[in-house]
Amino acid sequence: MKIDVYNMEGKKVDAVELPAEIFEAPVRVDLMHQAFVRQMANARLGTHKTKVRSEVSGGGRKPWRQKGTGRARQGSTRAAQWVGGGKIHTPMPRDYSQKMPQKMRLAALRSALSAKAGDNGLILVDSMTLPEAKTRAMAKALNVLAGESSVLILIPSTDEGYELVGRTARNLPDVKTLDVSYLNIRDLLKYDRVVMPVSAIEAIQAHLG
């Protein structure tokens, strides 16, 4: 697959051939769904907790005698039917994490990138340099390249050369800057367009194998 390369002014300057093993891989919707569910599940803390009857303070004395009052028998004011009592069948701490083989996770990423490339959702630029280190300059460039679409900016590394990209895009709505080494299925599916410099292709190849 050959794709055009633009500069930050939106003018075509070159064309490059994308590696077929990554950007022309079979689009496996089932793998992408499984990887997405896994990532969202692994982000859950699972620290929810309510107190059961044995953990609620108080309730040691029997409220009234067993027989002769005409009322229902009660053994503790901390039973579930009492206000302030313990809870029944409520959330307890648990681990929501799911496992997925690495080969399947990488295949899901390749599927997502192939889907973006096949749907004109991938935009390559020759470099991410801006005329000035201002948010408005980045906003103008992204508007020319991607229009009103939400944008995921992939950068090869977070060194000083690309630190400016993150700072200028930080306050833009529907825009996120991501290092290639942190590439994940949620961000690829969440954003409409992926904008990245040509140098990021080599970094993606190294990351996805």
PyMOL CGO cylinders between C-alpha atoms (Angstrom):
from pymol import cmd
from pymol.cgo import CYLINDER

trace = [
    CYLINDER, 0.00, 0.00, 0.00, 1.37, 3.37, -1.03, 0.3, 1, 1, 1, 1, 1, 1,
    CYLINDER, 1.37, 3.37, -1.03, 0.35, 6.46, 0.90, 0.3, 1, 1, 1, 1, 1, 1,
    CYLINDER, 0.35, 6.46, 0.90, 1.00, 10.15, 0.36, 0.3, 1, 1, 1, 1, 1, 1,
    CYLINDER, 1.00, 10.15, 0.36, 3.20, 12.16, 2.69, 0.3, 1, 1, 1, 1, 1, 1,
    CYLINDER, 3.20, 12.16, 2.69, 2.26, 15.75, 3.56, 0.3, 1, 1, 1, 1, 1, 1,
    CYLINDER, 2.26, 15.75, 3.56, 3.95, 18.63, 5.29, 0.3, 1, 1, 1, 1, 1, 1,
    CYLINDER, 3.95, 18.63, 5.29, 2.34, 20.50, 8.17, 0.3, 1, 1, 1, 1, 1, 1,
    CYLINDER, 2.34, 20.50, 8.17, 0.77, 22.94, 5.68, 0.3, 1, 1, 1, 1, 1, 1,
    CYLINDER, 0.77, 22.94, 5.68, -1.18, 20.09, 4.08, 0.3, 1, 1, 1, 1, 1, 1,
    CYLINDER, -1.18, 20.09, 4.08, 0.82, 19.97, 0.84, 0.3, 1, 1, 1, 1, 1, 1,
    CYLINDER, 0.82, 19.97, 0.84, 1.85, 16.64, -0.65, 0.3, 1, 1, 1, 1, 1, 1,
    CYLINDER, 1.85, 16.64, -0.65, 5.63, 16.27, -0.63, 0.3, 1, 1, 1, 1, 1, 1,
    CYLINDER, 5.63, 16.27, -0.63, 6.25, 12.54, -1.13, 0.3, 1, 1, 1, 1, 1, 1,
    CYLINDER, 6.25, 12.54, -1.13, 4.79, 9.04, -1.10, 0.3, 1, 1, 1, 1, 1, 1,
    CYLINDER, 4.79, 9.04, -1.10, 5.95, 5.98, 0.80, 0.3, 1, 1, 1, 1, 1, 1,
    CYLINDER, 5.95, 5.98, 0.80, 5.22, 2.27, 0.71, 0.3, 1, 1, 1, 1, 1, 1,
    CYLINDER, 5.22, 2.27, 0.71, 3.75, 0.98, 3.96, 0.3, 1, 1, 1, 1, 1, 1,
    CYLINDER, 3.75, 0.98, 3.96, 4.94, -2.41, 5.28, 0.3, 1, 1, 1, 1, 1, 1,
    CYLINDER, 4.94, -2.41, 5.28, 2.28, -4.89, 4.21, 0.3, 1, 1, 1, 1, 1, 1,
    CYLINDER, 2.28, -4.89, 4.21, 2.67, -7.13, 7.27, 0.3, 1, 1, 1, 1, 1, 1,
    CYLINDER, 2.67, -7.13, 7.27, 1.39, -4.31, 9.50, 0.3, 1, 1, 1, 1, 1, 1,
    CYLINDER, 1.39, -4.31, 9.50, -0.80, -2.06, 7.38, 0.3, 1, 1, 1, 1, 1, 1,
    CYLINDER, -0.80, -2.06, 7.38, -2.32, -4.71, 5.11, 0.3, 1, 1, 1, 1, 1, 1,
    CYLINDER, -2.32, -4.71, 5.11, -2.98, -7.39, 7.72, 0.3, 1, 1, 1, 1, 1, 1,
    CYLINDER, -2.98, -7.39, 7.72, -6.37, -9.13, 7.89, 0.3, 1, 1, 1, 1, 1, 1,
    CYLINDER, -6.37, -9.13, 7.89, -8.84, -7.00, 9.83, 0.3, 1, 1, 1, 1, 1, 1,
    CYLINDER, -8.84, -7.00, 9.83, -9.95, -9.25, 12.70, 0.3, 1, 1, 1, 1, 1, 1,
    CYLINDER, -9.95, -9.25, 12.70, -12.88, -7.56, 14.42, 0.3, 1, 1, 1, 1, 1, 1,
    CYLINDER, -12.88, -7.56, 14.42, -13.09, -10.35, 16.99, 0.3, 1, 1, 1, 1, 1, 1,
    CYLINDER, -13.09, -10.35, 16.99, -9.46, -9.87, 18.03, 0.3, 1, 1, 1, 1, 1, 1,
    CYLINDER, -9.46, -9.87, 18.03, -9.85, -6.09, 18.25, 0.3, 1, 1, 1, 1, 1, 1,
    CYLINDER, -9.85, -6.09, 18.25, -12.97, -6.50, 20.41, 0.3, 1, 1, 1, 1, 1, 1,
    CYLINDER, -12.97, -6.50, 20.41, -11.25, -8.98, 22.73, 0.3, 1, 1, 1, 1, 1, 1,
    CYLINDER, -11.25, -8.98, 22.73, -8.19, -6.74, 23.08, 0.3, 1, 1, 1, 1, 1, 1,
    CYLINDER, -8.19, -6.74, 23.08, -10.38, -3.70, 23.77, 0.3, 1, 1, 1, 1, 1, 1,
    CYLINDER, -10.38, -3.70, 23.77, -12.42, -5.50, 26.44, 0.3, 1, 1, 1, 1, 1, 1,
    CYLINDER, -12.42, -5.50, 26.44, -9.20, -6.76, 28.03, 0.3, 1, 1, 1, 1, 1, 1,
    CYLINDER, -9.20, -6.76, 28.03, -7.65, -3.30, 28.16, 0.3, 1, 1, 1, 1, 1, 1,
    CYLINDER, -7.65, -3.30, 28.16, -10.78, -1.74, 29.70, 0.3, 1, 1, 1, 1, 1, 1,
    CYLINDER, -10.78, -1.74, 29.70, -11.08, -4.59, 32.22, 0.3, 1, 1, 1, 1, 1, 1,
    CYLINDER, -11.08, -4.59, 32.22, -7.42, -4.29, 33.23, 0.3, 1, 1, 1, 1, 1, 1,
    CYLINDER, -7.42, -4.29, 33.23, -7.93, -0.58, 33.89, 0.3, 1, 1, 1, 1, 1, 1,
    CYLINDER, -7.93, -0.58, 33.89, -10.52, -1.32, 36.58, 0.3, 1, 1, 1, 1, 1, 1,
    CYLINDER, -10.52, -1.32, 36.58, -9.21, -1.04, 40.13, 0.3, 1, 1, 1, 1, 1, 1,
    CYLINDER, -9.21, -1.04, 40.13, -11.68, -3.46, 41.68, 0.3, 1, 1, 1, 1, 1, 1,
    CYLINDER, -11.68, -3.46, 41.68, -11.45, -1.70, 45.08, 0.3, 1, 1, 1, 1, 1, 1,
    CYLINDER, -11.45, -1.70, 45.08, -15.22, -1.45, 45.61, 0.3, 1, 1, 1, 1, 1, 1,
    CYLINDER, -15.22, -1.45, 45.61, -16.25, -2.69, 49.06, 0.3, 1, 1, 1, 1, 1, 1,
    CYLINDER, -16.25, -2.69, 49.06, -19.28, -2.72, 51.35, 0.3, 1, 1, 1, 1, 1, 1,
    CYLINDER, -19.28, -2.72, 51.35, -19.50, -4.08, 54.87, 0.3, 1, 1, 1, 1, 1, 1,
    CYLINDER, -19.50, -4.08, 54.87, -21.32, -7.29, 55.57, 0.3, 1, 1, 1, 1, 1, 1,
    CYLINDER, -21.32, -7.29, 55.57, -23.12, -8.04, 58.83, 0.3, 1, 1, 1, 1, 1, 1,
    CYLINDER, -23.12, -8.04, 58.83, -20.01, -9.27, 60.62, 0.3, 1, 1, 1, 1, 1, 1,
    CYLINDER, -20.01, -9.27, 60.62, -18.06, -6.11, 59.77, 0.3, 1, 1, 1, 1, 1, 1,
    CYLINDER, -18.06, -6.11, 59.77, -20.56, -3.48, 60.90, 0.3, 1, 1, 1, 1, 1, 1,
    CYLINDER, -20.56, -3.48, 60.90, -19.88, -1.94, 64.31, 0.3, 1, 1, 1, 1, 1, 1,
    CYLINDER, -19.88, -1.94, 64.31, -22.38, -2.61, 67.11, 0.3, 1, 1, 1, 1, 1, 1,
    CYLINDER, -22.38, -2.61, 67.11, -25.37, -4.92, 67.24, 0.3, 1, 1, 1, 1, 1, 1,
    CYLINDER, -25.37, -4.92, 67.24, -24.06, -7.16, 69.98, 0.3, 1, 1, 1, 1, 1, 1,
    CYLINDER, -24.06, -7.16, 69.98, -27.18, -6.95, 72.15, 0.3, 1, 1, 1, 1, 1, 1,
    CYLINDER, -27.18, -6.95, 72.15, -30.40, -8.68, 71.19, 0.3, 1, 1, 1, 1, 1, 1,
    CYLINDER, -30.40, -8.68, 71.19, -32.94, -5.87, 70.49, 0.3, 1, 1, 1, 1, 1, 1,
    CYLINDER, -32.94, -5.87, 70.49, -35.75, -7.51, 72.46, 0.3, 1, 1, 1, 1, 1, 1,
    CYLINDER, -35.75, -7.51, 72.46, -36.59, -10.85, 73.93, 0.3, 1, 1, 1, 1, 1, 1,
    CYLINDER, -36.59, -10.85, 73.93, -37.34, -13.76, 71.67, 0.3, 1, 1, 1, 1, 1, 1,
    CYLINDER, -37.34, -13.76, 71.67, -40.97, -14.36, 72.57, 0.3, 1, 1, 1, 1, 1, 1,
    CYLINDER, -40.97, -14.36, 72.57, -43.94, -12.55, 73.96, 0.3, 1, 1, 1, 1, 1, 1,
    CYLINDER, -43.94, -12.55, 73.96, -43.61, -9.11, 72.36, 0.3, 1, 1, 1, 1, 1, 1,
    CYLINDER, -43.61, -9.11, 72.36, -45.75, -9.73, 69.28, 0.3, 1, 1, 1, 1, 1, 1,
    CYLINDER, -45.75, -9.73, 69.28, -42.95, -8.49, 67.08, 0.3, 1, 1, 1, 1, 1, 1,
    CYLINDER, -42.95, -8.49, 67.08, -40.76, -10.48, 64.73, 0.3, 1, 1, 1, 1, 1, 1,
    CYLINDER, -40.76, -10.48, 64.73, -37.79, -12.12, 66.38, 0.3, 1, 1, 1, 1, 1, 1,
    CYLINDER, -37.79, -12.12, 66.38, -34.52, -10.22, 65.95, 0.3, 1, 1, 1, 1, 1, 1,
    CYLINDER, -34.52, -10.22, 65.95, -31.01, -11.14, 66.94, 0.3, 1, 1, 1, 1, 1, 1,
    CYLINDER, -31.01, -11.14, 66.94, -29.09, -8.00, 66.04, 0.3, 1, 1, 1, 1, 1, 1,
    CYLINDER, -29.09, -8.00, 66.04, -29.67, -4.42, 64.93, 0.3, 1, 1, 1, 1, 1, 1,
    CYLINDER, -29.67, -4.42, 64.93, -26.91, -4.90, 62.36, 0.3, 1, 1, 1, 1, 1, 1,
    CYLINDER, -26.91, -4.90, 62.36, -28.81, -7.47, 60.30, 0.3, 1, 1, 1, 1, 1, 1,
    CYLINDER, -28.81, -7.47, 60.30, -29.44, -6.53, 56.68, 0.3, 1, 1, 1, 1, 1, 1,
    CYLINDER, -29.44, -6.53, 56.68, -33.09, -5.54, 57.19, 0.3, 1, 1, 1, 1, 1, 1,
    CYLINDER, -33.09, -5.54, 57.19, -32.14, -2.86, 59.71, 0.3, 1, 1, 1, 1, 1, 1,
    CYLINDER, -32.14, -2.86, 59.71, -31.10, 0.69, 58.84, 0.3, 1, 1, 1, 1, 1, 1,
    CYLINDER, -31.10, 0.69, 58.84, -27.33, 0.82, 59.38, 0.3, 1, 1, 1, 1, 1, 1,
    CYLINDER, -27.33, 0.82, 59.38, -27.04, -2.93, 59.09, 0.3, 1, 1, 1, 1, 1, 1,
    CYLINDER, -27.04, -2.93, 59.09, -24.72, -4.95, 56.91, 0.3, 1, 1, 1, 1, 1, 1,
    CYLINDER, -24.72, -4.95, 56.91, -25.27, -5.50, 53.20, 0.3, 1, 1, 1, 1, 1, 1,
    CYLINDER, -25.27, -5.50, 53.20, -25.99, -8.68, 51.29, 0.3, 1, 1, 1, 1, 1, 1,
    CYLINDER, -25.99, -8.68, 51.29, -24.62, -9.66, 47.88, 0.3, 1, 1, 1, 1, 1, 1,
    CYLINDER, -24.62, -9.66, 47.88, -22.95, -6.29, 47.30, 0.3, 1, 1, 1, 1, 1, 1,
    CYLINDER, -22.95, -6.29, 47.30, -19.59, -5.66, 45.55, 0.3, 1, 1, 1, 1, 1, 1,
    CYLINDER, -19.59, -5.66, 45.55, -16.44, -6.94, 47.19, 0.3, 1, 1, 1, 1, 1, 1,
    CYLINDER, -16.44, -6.94, 47.19, -12.81, -6.37, 46.13, 0.3, 1, 1, 1, 1, 1, 1,
    CYLINDER, -12.81, -6.37, 46.13, -11.90, -8.43, 43.10, 0.3, 1, 1, 1, 1, 1, 1,
    CYLINDER, -11.90, -8.43, 43.10, -9.44, -8.60, 40.22, 0.3, 1, 1, 1, 1, 1, 1,
    CYLINDER, -9.44, -8.60, 40.22, -11.03, -7.81, 36.85, 0.3, 1, 1, 1, 1, 1, 1,
    CYLINDER, -11.03, -7.81, 36.85, -7.88, -8.34, 34.77, 0.3, 1, 1, 1, 1, 1, 1,
    CYLINDER, -7.88, -8.34, 34.77, -8.02, -10.60, 31.74, 0.3, 1, 1, 1, 1, 1, 1,
    CYLINDER, -8.02, -10.60, 31.74, -5.23, -12.47, 30.00, 0.3, 1, 1, 1, 1, 1, 1,
    CYLINDER, -5.23, -12.47, 30.00, -4.59, -12.46, 26.26, 0.3, 1, 1, 1, 1, 1, 1,
    CYLINDER, -4.59, -12.46, 26.26, -1.60, -13.98, 24.45, 0.3, 1, 1, 1, 1, 1, 1,
    CYLINDER, -1.60, -13.98, 24.45, 0.93, -11.47, 23.15, 0.3, 1, 1, 1, 1, 1, 1,
    CYLINDER, 0.93, -11.47, 23.15, 0.58, -12.72, 19.56, 0.3, 1, 1, 1, 1, 1, 1,
    CYLINDER, 0.58, -12.72, 19.56, -3.16, -12.04, 19.67, 0.3, 1, 1, 1, 1, 1, 1,
    CYLINDER, -3.16, -12.04, 19.67, -2.63, -8.56, 21.15, 0.3, 1, 1, 1, 1, 1, 1,
    CYLINDER, -2.63, -8.56, 21.15, -0.14, -7.65, 18.43, 0.3, 1, 1, 1, 1, 1, 1,
    CYLINDER, -0.14, -7.65, 18.43, -2.46, -9.07, 15.77, 0.3, 1, 1, 1, 1, 1, 1,
    CYLINDER, -2.46, -9.07, 15.77, -5.25, -6.84, 17.12, 0.3, 1, 1, 1, 1, 1, 1,
    CYLINDER, -5.25, -6.84, 17.12, -3.00, -3.78, 16.81, 0.3, 1, 1, 1, 1, 1, 1,
    CYLINDER, -3.00, -3.78, 16.81, -2.06, -4.72, 13.25, 0.3, 1, 1, 1, 1, 1, 1,
    CYLINDER, -2.06, -4.72, 13.25, -5.76, -5.17, 12.45, 0.3, 1, 1, 1, 1, 1, 1,
    CYLINDER, -5.76, -5.17, 12.45, -6.58, -1.71, 13.83, 0.3, 1, 1, 1, 1, 1, 1,
    CYLINDER, -6.58, -1.71, 13.83, -3.74, -0.07, 11.89, 0.3, 1, 1, 1, 1, 1, 1,
    CYLINDER, -3.74, -0.07, 11.89, -4.77, -1.88, 8.71, 0.3, 1, 1, 1, 1, 1, 1,
    CYLINDER, -4.77, -1.88, 8.71, -8.35, -0.73, 9.19, 0.3, 1, 1, 1, 1, 1, 1,
    CYLINDER, -8.35, -0.73, 9.19, -7.17, 2.87, 9.61, 0.3, 1, 1, 1, 1, 1, 1,
    CYLINDER, -7.17, 2.87, 9.61, -4.97, 2.70, 6.53, 0.3, 1, 1, 1, 1, 1, 1,
    CYLINDER, -4.97, 2.70, 6.53, -7.71, 1.12, 4.43, 0.3, 1, 1, 1, 1, 1, 1,
    CYLINDER, -7.71, 1.12, 4.43, -10.27, 3.71, 5.52, 0.3, 1, 1, 1, 1, 1, 1,
    CYLINDER, -10.27, 3.71, 5.52, -8.08, 6.76, 4.81, 0.3, 1, 1, 1, 1, 1, 1,
    CYLINDER, -8.08, 6.76, 4.81, -7.66, 7.25, 8.54, 0.3, 1, 1, 1, 1, 1, 1,
    CYLINDER, -7.66, 7.25, 8.54, -3.87, 7.32, 8.41, 0.3, 1, 1, 1, 1, 1, 1,
    CYLINDER, -3.87, 7.32, 8.41, -2.06, 10.59, 7.65, 0.3, 1, 1, 1, 1, 1, 1,
    CYLINDER, -2.06, 10.59, 7.65, 1.71, 10.73, 7.21, 0.3, 1, 1, 1, 1, 1, 1,
    CYLINDER, 1.71, 10.73, 7.21, 3.74, 13.92, 7.55, 0.3, 1, 1, 1, 1, 1, 1,
    CYLINDER, 3.74, 13.92, 7.55, 7.37, 14.48, 6.68, 0.3, 1, 1, 1, 1, 1, 1,
    CYLINDER, 7.37, 14.48, 6.68, 8.09, 16.07, 10.08, 0.3, 1, 1, 1, 1, 1, 1,
    CYLINDER, 8.09, 16.07, 10.08, 6.20, 17.49, 13.05, 0.3, 1, 1, 1, 1, 1, 1,
    CYLINDER, 6.20, 17.49, 13.05, 7.98, 20.83, 13.06, 0.3, 1, 1, 1, 1, 1, 1,
    CYLINDER, 7.98, 20.83, 13.06, 5.89, 23.96, 13.62, 0.3, 1, 1, 1, 1, 1, 1,
    CYLINDER, 5.89, 23.96, 13.62, 6.61, 27.60, 12.73, 0.3, 1, 1, 1, 1, 1, 1,
    CYLINDER, 6.61, 27.60, 12.73, 6.06, 28.53, 16.38, 0.3, 1, 1, 1, 1, 1, 1,
    CYLINDER, 6.06, 28.53, 16.38, 5.68, 26.62, 19.63, 0.3, 1, 1, 1, 1, 1, 1,
    CYLINDER, 5.68, 26.62, 19.63, 2.03, 27.56, 20.07, 0.3, 1, 1, 1, 1, 1, 1,
    CYLINDER, 2.03, 27.56, 20.07, -1.15, 25.55, 20.51, 0.3, 1, 1, 1, 1, 1, 1,
    CYLINDER, -1.15, 25.55, 20.51, -2.84, 27.59, 17.79, 0.3, 1, 1, 1, 1, 1, 1,
    CYLINDER, -2.84, 27.59, 17.79, -0.12, 26.54, 15.33, 0.3, 1, 1, 1, 1, 1, 1,
    CYLINDER, -0.12, 26.54, 15.33, -0.76, 22.86, 16.07, 0.3, 1, 1, 1, 1, 1, 1,
    CYLINDER, -0.76, 22.86, 16.07, -4.53, 23.38, 15.87, 0.3, 1, 1, 1, 1, 1, 1,
    CYLINDER, -4.53, 23.38, 15.87, -4.17, 25.03, 12.48, 0.3, 1, 1, 1, 1, 1, 1,
    CYLINDER, -4.17, 25.03, 12.48, -1.96, 22.22, 11.16, 0.3, 1, 1, 1, 1, 1, 1,
    CYLINDER, -1.96, 22.22, 11.16, -4.28, 19.46, 12.38, 0.3, 1, 1, 1, 1, 1, 1,
    CYLINDER, -4.28, 19.46, 12.38, -7.30, 21.26, 10.96, 0.3, 1, 1, 1, 1, 1, 1,
    CYLINDER, -7.30, 21.26, 10.96, -5.62, 21.32, 7.54, 0.3, 1, 1, 1, 1, 1, 1,
    CYLINDER, -5.62, 21.32, 7.54, -4.56, 17.66, 7.76, 0.3, 1, 1, 1, 1, 1, 1,
    CYLINDER, -4.56, 17.66, 7.76, -7.56, 16.03, 9.44, 0.3, 1, 1, 1, 1, 1, 1,
    CYLINDER, -7.56, 16.03, 9.44, -10.36, 18.58, 9.39, 0.3, 1, 1, 1, 1, 1, 1,
    CYLINDER, -10.36, 18.58, 9.39, -12.82, 18.29, 12.28, 0.3, 1, 1, 1, 1, 1, 1,
    CYLINDER, -12.82, 18.29, 12.28, -11.92, 14.66, 13.03, 0.3, 1, 1, 1, 1, 1, 1,
    CYLINDER, -11.92, 14.66, 13.03, -10.48, 13.56, 16.36, 0.3, 1, 1, 1, 1, 1, 1,
    CYLINDER, -10.48, 13.56, 16.36, -6.76, 12.92, 16.05, 0.3, 1, 1, 1, 1, 1, 1,
    CYLINDER, -6.76, 12.92, 16.05, -4.25, 10.54, 17.60, 0.3, 1, 1, 1, 1, 1, 1,
    CYLINDER, -4.25, 10.54, 17.60, -0.69, 11.80, 17.06, 0.3, 1, 1, 1, 1, 1, 1,
    CYLINDER, -0.69, 11.80, 17.06, 1.86, 8.98, 17.09, 0.3, 1, 1, 1, 1, 1, 1,
    CYLINDER, 1.86, 8.98, 17.09, 5.46, 9.95, 17.73, 0.3, 1, 1, 1, 1, 1, 1,
    CYLINDER, 5.46, 9.95, 17.73, 8.53, 7.67, 17.54, 0.3, 1, 1, 1, 1, 1, 1,
    CYLINDER, 8.53, 7.67, 17.54, 9.83, 8.70, 20.96, 0.3, 1, 1, 1, 1, 1, 1,
    CYLINDER, 9.83, 8.70, 20.96, 9.36, 11.21, 23.75, 0.3, 1, 1, 1, 1, 1, 1,
    CYLINDER, 9.36, 11.21, 23.75, 12.77, 12.84, 23.38, 0.3, 1, 1, 1, 1, 1, 1,
    CYLINDER, 12.77, 12.84, 23.38, 13.33, 16.57, 23.17, 0.3, 1, 1, 1, 1, 1, 1,
    CYLINDER, 13.33, 16.57, 23.17, 12.63, 16.62, 19.46, 0.3, 1, 1, 1, 1, 1, 1,
    CYLINDER, 12.63, 16.62, 19.46, 9.02, 15.56, 20.01, 0.3, 1, 1, 1, 1, 1, 1,
    CYLINDER, 9.02, 15.56, 20.01, 8.42, 17.12, 23.43, 0.3, 1, 1, 1, 1, 1, 1,
    CYLINDER, 8.42, 17.12, 23.43, 7.20, 20.25, 21.66, 0.3, 1, 1, 1, 1, 1, 1,
    CYLINDER, 7.20, 20.25, 21.66, 4.52, 18.22, 19.86, 0.3, 1, 1, 1, 1, 1, 1,
    CYLINDER, 4.52, 18.22, 19.86, 3.08, 17.02, 23.14, 0.3, 1, 1, 1, 1, 1, 1,
    CYLINDER, 3.08, 17.02, 23.14, 3.08, 20.47, 24.69, 0.3, 1, 1, 1, 1, 1, 1,
    CYLINDER, 3.08, 20.47, 24.69, 1.42, 22.19, 21.74, 0.3, 1, 1, 1, 1, 1, 1,
    CYLINDER, 1.42, 22.19, 21.74, -1.30, 19.52, 21.41, 0.3, 1, 1, 1, 1, 1, 1,
    CYLINDER, -1.30, 19.52, 21.41, -1.94, 19.06, 25.13, 0.3, 1, 1, 1, 1, 1, 1,
    CYLINDER, -1.94, 19.06, 25.13, -4.84, 21.52, 25.41, 0.3, 1, 1, 1, 1, 1, 1,
    CYLINDER, -4.84, 21.52, 25.41, -6.58, 20.66, 22.16, 0.3, 1, 1, 1, 1, 1, 1,
    CYLINDER, -6.58, 20.66, 22.16, -9.89, 18.81, 22.54, 0.3, 1, 1, 1, 1, 1, 1,
    CYLINDER, -9.89, 18.81, 22.54, -10.16, 15.42, 20.79, 0.3, 1, 1, 1, 1, 1, 1,
    CYLINDER, -10.16, 15.42, 20.79, -6.38, 15.30, 20.26, 0.3, 1, 1, 1, 1, 1, 1,
    CYLINDER, -6.38, 15.30, 20.26, -3.95, 12.97, 22.01, 0.3, 1, 1, 1, 1, 1, 1,
    CYLINDER, -3.95, 12.97, 22.01, -0.19, 12.52, 21.62, 0.3, 1, 1, 1, 1, 1, 1,
    CYLINDER, -0.19, 12.52, 21.62, 1.10, 8.99, 22.14, 0.3, 1, 1, 1, 1, 1, 1,
    CYLINDER, 1.10, 8.99, 22.14, 4.54, 7.38, 22.03, 0.3, 1, 1, 1, 1, 1, 1,
    CYLINDER, 4.54, 7.38, 22.03, 4.62, 4.41, 19.64, 0.3, 1, 1, 1, 1, 1, 1,
    CYLINDER, 4.62, 4.41, 19.64, 5.88, 2.17, 22.44, 0.3, 1, 1, 1, 1, 1, 1,
    CYLINDER, 5.88, 2.17, 22.44, 2.55, 2.79, 24.25, 0.3, 1, 1, 1, 1, 1, 1,
    CYLINDER, 2.55, 2.79, 24.25, 0.42, 1.97, 21.21, 0.3, 1, 1, 1, 1, 1, 1,
    CYLINDER, 0.42, 1.97, 21.21, -2.86, 0.42, 22.33, 0.3, 1, 1, 1, 1, 1, 1,
    CYLINDER, -2.86, 0.42, 22.33, -6.14, -0.74, 20.86, 0.3, 1, 1, 1, 1, 1, 1,
    CYLINDER, -6.14, -0.74, 20.86, -8.35, 1.69, 22.80, 0.3, 1, 1, 1, 1, 1, 1,
    CYLINDER, -8.35, 1.69, 22.80, -6.69, 4.82, 21.43, 0.3, 1, 1, 1, 1, 1, 1,
    CYLINDER, -6.69, 4.82, 21.43, -6.56, 3.44, 17.90, 0.3, 1, 1, 1, 1, 1, 1,
    CYLINDER, -6.56, 3.44, 17.90, -10.31, 2.76, 17.95, 0.3, 1, 1, 1, 1, 1, 1,
    CYLINDER, -10.31, 2.76, 17.95, -11.26, 5.93, 19.82, 0.3, 1, 1, 1, 1, 1, 1,
    CYLINDER, -11.26, 5.93, 19.82, -9.76, 8.50, 17.44, 0.3, 1, 1, 1, 1, 1, 1,
    CYLINDER, -9.76, 8.50, 17.44, -10.90, 8.99, 13.84, 0.3, 1, 1, 1, 1, 1, 1,
    CYLINDER, -10.90, 8.99, 13.84, -7.51, 9.84, 12.31, 0.3, 1, 1, 1, 1, 1, 1,
    CYLINDER, -7.51, 9.84, 12.31, -3.95, 8.83, 13.10, 0.3, 1, 1, 1, 1, 1, 1,
    CYLINDER, -3.95, 8.83, 13.10, -1.31, 11.45, 12.28, 0.3, 1, 1, 1, 1, 1, 1,
    CYLINDER, -1.31, 11.45, 12.28, 2.34, 10.46, 12.48, 0.3, 1, 1, 1, 1, 1, 1,
    CYLINDER, 2.34, 10.46, 12.48, 5.73, 11.35, 10.95, 0.3, 1, 1, 1, 1, 1, 1,
    CYLINDER, 5.73, 11.35, 10.95, 7.32, 8.98, 8.45, 0.3, 1, 1, 1, 1, 1, 1,
    CYLINDER, 7.32, 8.98, 8.45, 9.96, 8.07, 11.01, 0.3, 1, 1, 1, 1, 1, 1,
    CYLINDER, 9.96, 8.07, 11.01, 7.25, 6.50, 13.17, 0.3, 1, 1, 1, 1, 1, 1,
    CYLINDER, 7.25, 6.50, 13.17, 6.79, 3.65, 10.68, 0.3, 1, 1, 1, 1, 1, 1,
    CYLINDER, 6.79, 3.65, 10.68, 10.14, 2.14, 11.62, 0.3, 1, 1, 1, 1, 1, 1,
    CYLINDER, 10.14, 2.14, 11.62, 9.29, 2.48, 15.32, 0.3, 1, 1, 1, 1, 1, 1,
    CYLINDER, 9.29, 2.48, 15.32, 5.95, 0.71, 14.75, 0.3, 1, 1, 1, 1, 1, 1,
    CYLINDER, 5.95, 0.71, 14.75, 7.72, -2.12, 12.93, 0.3, 1, 1, 1, 1, 1, 1,
    CYLINDER, 7.72, -2.12, 12.93, 10.11, -2.53, 15.85, 0.3, 1, 1, 1, 1, 1, 1,
    CYLINDER, 10.11, -2.53, 15.85, 7.21, -2.49, 18.33, 0.3, 1, 1, 1, 1, 1, 1,
    CYLINDER, 7.21, -2.49, 18.33, 4.90, -4.89, 16.51, 0.3, 1, 1, 1, 1, 1, 1,
    CYLINDER, 4.90, -4.89, 16.51, 7.62, -7.22, 15.26, 0.3, 1, 1, 1, 1, 1, 1,
]
cmd.load_cgo(trace, "trace")
